[in-house]
Amino acid sequence: QVQLVESGGGLVQAGGSPRLSCAASGRSFSKYHMAWFRQAPGKEREFVTGISWSTMTTYYADSVKGRFTISRDNAKSTVYLQMNSLKPEDTAVYYCAADTSLRVYSSKYYNPNEYDSWGQGTQVTVSS
């Protein structure tokens, strides 16, 4: 497991473009599959986006495709979530997650159970 710390959340106006960061501890960050999930009040945690460490392939939920971008800086052990054209329905606690198993990125990358490390979450509130 690895320690993950998110930052960059807050109150944003609709249409805004904040960037979330997730800093990871440990020496093997470059070999972790990374993802962002979110959880709105009264709803289950849902997959937002993920990135494979080996192929750098990215995956997105349909609801954010074309608006959000995941990226990583292995030298800084940090993964980012650039969010553009925010909508009120994007309001949620955003969580960073890591799969540190060193295996091939799971075909069920959208399943929270495929990740063994989680950050504490950062609140993003989008006002209309």
Summary of the structure (lengths in Angstrom):
residues: 128
radius of gyration: 13.5
end to end distance: 38.1
largest distance: 41.8
contacts: 382
relative contact order: 0.31
helix: 9%
strand: 45%
